[in-house]
């Protein structure tokens, strides 16, 4: 901490959380939001997200969602807007140049971050590391983000779940589109990098297995991921519903309806976990401790261990191809699907 003054949370009336970047990062920030709503019941809480991600949290109970576009002019306008909002406290969960600049622009009395953030002098309260709270650096993203609240004097629950709001219009649209289909299995066969992308032919085998168990298999993807879905469809001897380009609230609605999710480590996997969908996630280059499904629903991760894991993932630096993800055969994934479905069925039976 740069200053010794203790944060007087009782006098904080407006809080801004900054969480730029991806879908998964946003989902995994929601425990911070629920903690703030619980610990500061009389305060207004806002979160600043990138425009393309902000619909994901629209309707989150007790939280205002603000979007920010790309480009220097748009971000300069956002900085002015944030300054006039007169926030008492800003909690930066990102720490890059843009988010640090925006945190500084608020002129909030309390500006919280970690010591490794860009432009550290712009913060009033800096903390060394999430490990200072938890006593280990083997932490999930949720634990890392909650740590900033704990180090700032709040009560935090290490097992705080992720959550996503329901959107009635999105639910209605998906209900109309999928109402005639039976039990749904949701698949996301794409990922940001090749080192995280399980081969399409393997996903096809998993889809065939799910179809044989009576599921309707639906694949979601962004428009630029369409070729991945088409490759799975060509390889599969079963029908696969192609749901390309759905808005994020509709992807959430599909995940909420699904009986199981199967996919690579991606933001869609975190959406499925947040809405309680049983899941099987295939890991290649990613940090499994940091990015595993954060859920109490039945879930498994499937991986083959390599000494070079985890790695940045943009390219494979250890081999001529990303063996970590390519070496995973369909059989262990199919076995994981069966185990997860059995656990989910047992839990459903207990609830009756």
N, C-alpha and C positions, 0 to 999 in steps of 0.2 A: 504494500500500500504506500503510495507516495505521500499521503498526508495522514496524520494521526487522528484526525477528527472522526468520530464515530458517526455513521449514517443514522439520522433520526427518521426512521421509516414512518413513525407516527405523524410526521408533518408532510409526508409526501402525498400529493394529491393527483399528480399526473405522471405516468411512467411510459417511456417509449422503449420497446425492445427492437433492436436492429438485427435482422437475420437474412442476409443476402445469400444468393447462390441458388442451390438446387431444390428439387422436390423433397428428396430425402432429408436434407438439412432442415427444411421447414417442418416436416412432420416430427422430426426428433427434437424440435424446439418447443413443441406443445406442452411438455411437462413443466417448462419454465412458466408458461402462461397460466396453467392451472395453479401452480404454486403461488404466483403473484396474486391471482384472484382470491386465493384462500388467505394469504398472509396480509394482503392489503385490501380488505373488502370494501373500503370507502374510497379507494383510488380509481381513477380512470386508467385503463391499460390499453395501449396501442401497440401494434407491431408493424414494422416497416419491412415490406417484401418487394422483390422485383415484380413488375407488372404481370409477367407471364405466369407467376406462381401465386399471386395474391388471391385468385378465386378459390384456391384450395381451402383457405381459412375463413372465407366470407361466412358470417353467421356463427362464428365461434363465440360461445356464450361469454358475455362480459368483456369482449375484446374488440377494439376497433382496428380494422385492417386498412393500411395505407400502402399504395403501390408506388413504385418508382421505375421510370423508364430508363432506357439506355441513352447514352449521349451526354456530352458535357453540359449543354444548355438545359436539358431536362433535369439533370442532377443539381445544377445551380438553382433552378427554380424550387426544387424539393428542399434544398438547404434553407432557402428563405421561408418556405412554408413551415418547416420544422421550428425555425427560430420564433415565429409568431405564435406557435402553439404553447409556448411557455411551459415546457416540461420541467418537473422538479428533478427527475432522475432518468438517465438513459443507460440501458444495459446493452452493450454490444456483444453479440454472440458470434460475430464474424471476425473482425480484426484486421481486415484488409485496408488498403488506402482509401477507397470510397467510403466504407462504413465508418472509419475513424474520422474522416473529414466531416461526414454528416453528424456524427456524435458531437464533435466540437462545435458545429454550427448551431446546435440547439442552445448553447450557453446554459445548459442545465446546471443546477447547483452540484448535483452528483453525476459524474460520468464514469461508469464502471467498465473495466476491461482487464485483460491479462498483460503481463509485462512483455510478452513477445509480440504484441500488437504493433502495427505501424503507427508512427507518430505518437509515441507513448506520452509525450509532454502534454498532449491535449486532454488527458484523463485526470480526474481528480482522485480516483481510487484505482490503483493497479494491484493485482494479485499475482503471485509468482506462478502458480500452476494448480490445476485441479487436484493433483496428487497431494497438495498441502492440506486439502480437506479430507480426502478419502484414504490417504496413506499408501497409495499404489498408483502407478502410471498405466496399469492394465485396465483401461476404462472404456465403457461404451460412450458413444457420442452423447447420449442422454445424461449420463453421469458427469461428463465434462461440462456440459452446459449448465446443469443444476449447480455445479460447484461454485460458480460465480455468485449465486444467491447465498449459498451456505457460507462462503468466505465473507460475504457482506453482512452477516449477522442474522439471516433468516433461517427459519426451521425448514429443512428440506427432507423429503422422503426419497431415499435412493431408488425405490421401486416405483416411483410416480409413473403411471402409464402414459403413453401417447394417446391422442384422441383426435378425431376430426368431426366437424359439424355435418349434420344431414342437411341436404338441400331438397326441399319438397318438389321443386320443379325438376331437378335432375332425377330424383327418385321416380317421379311420374313418367318422365321420358324413357328411362331405362325399363320401367315396368311395362310400358306399352311396347317397347321394342323386343323385350325378351319374355313377355308373358306367356307365350305358347310353348316355350322350351322347358324341359325338365330340369333336374338338378344341374347346377352350373359349376364348371371348373374354369377358373380364370388363369390365363397363361400370359406371361410377358417374356418373350424370347429374345428381346433386344437388351443392349447395355451400352454404356458410354464408350467402352474400349473393347477391342478384340480379346484382351486378357481377362475380360469378365463375361464373355459371350459364349455360352455352351452351344455346340453345333446344332444347326437346324434339324439335321437328321435324328439327333438324339431327342430333341423336343418332340419330333414327330412320333417316336416310339412311346414317349410318355403320354402324348395325346391319345394314341391308340389304346393304351392301357386304361386311361380314364374313360374313354368312350365305351370300352368293353365293360366297364363297371357301371354304365348307365348314365354317365355325365355328358352334358352338352359342353363341349370345349370352346371357349371364346378367347381370342387373343386380342390384347390391347396394344397399341403402339402409337407413337407420334407419326405424323405424315412422312418424315424422313426415315422412319424405321420400317416402312411398308415392305421393302425388299426382304427383310428378315422374316416377316410373317408369310410372305408369298413363298419363300423357300421352305418353310415348315409345312405349308399347305401342300406343296408339290410332293413332299416326301412322305406325307401321312396318308394312310389308307383309312381315313375317317373324315367326316365333315368337321371343319373348324370355322366358327364364326369369326369374321374379321371385323374388329371394332377399331378402325384407324381414325385418329384425329379427334377423339372425344374430348370435350372440355374436362378439366380436372374434377369438378363436382360430379360429373357423370361417371368418370372412372372410379371415384369413391363409391358411388351408388352401385356400380357393377361388383366391386369388391365386397361390398356389404351383403350382396345377394349370394355370393359364391360360397360353395361348400368347401372349396380348397383353392389355394393359390400355388402355382409353380412358376418359378422364374429365376433369372439371374439376380445378383445383388444390384438393386436399382431402387429408384424412388418409388416405383409401383409396388415393390415388395414391402416397403415401409408403410405405404397406404394400406395394404392388405393387413399388415400386423396391427395397425392403429384401429381398424374397425373390427378386429377380433376374428379374422378369417384364418382358419388353419392353413399352414403354409410349409412349403418345401423350397428352400432357396439354395441355389448352386453357386459356390464360391470358387473363384480363381485367384486373381492377384490381390483381392481386397483384404483388409485387416478384419478378420472374423470377430475378434473381441469388440472392435469398435462399431462394426456395422451389422452384427447379427440381428435377427428380428427381435424387436423389443415388445414382447407380448406375453400374456398369460395363456393365450390359445395354444393348442397343440402345434408344434412347429419343429422342424429339423433343418439343419444345414448339411449340405453334402459337399465334400472337398477331398482332394488328394494333397497331402502335405509335401511341400518342397522347401528347402532351406532358404530360398530367395524370397519367400513370402513373409510379410506383405511387401508389395513394391508400389511405386507410383502408378503403374498400370497403363501409362500412355503407350508404351511399347514393351516387348519382352527383351530384356537386356541379358538374360541368362542363357537362352536357347535360340534356335532359329525359328521357333514358333512358341506360342504360349502353352506349354505343356500342362501347366497347372489346371487349366480349364479344359483343354482338349483331351486329357488323359482320363477324364471322368466318364465312365461307361453308363449306359442307360440303366443297367440293372440296380446299382445302389440307389439311384434316384427313384426308380419304381418301387423298390422295397421301402424307401422312406415314405413315399406316398401312401402305401398300404398301412404303415405303422401310424402315420398321422391321422388317416381316416378312421382307423380303429380307435384311436384315443378320442377323437372327436365324437364318434358314435357312442362310446362309453360315457362321455361327459353329458351328451344329450339324454341318454337313458337315465342317468342319475338325476337329471333335472326334471324328469317327468313325475 
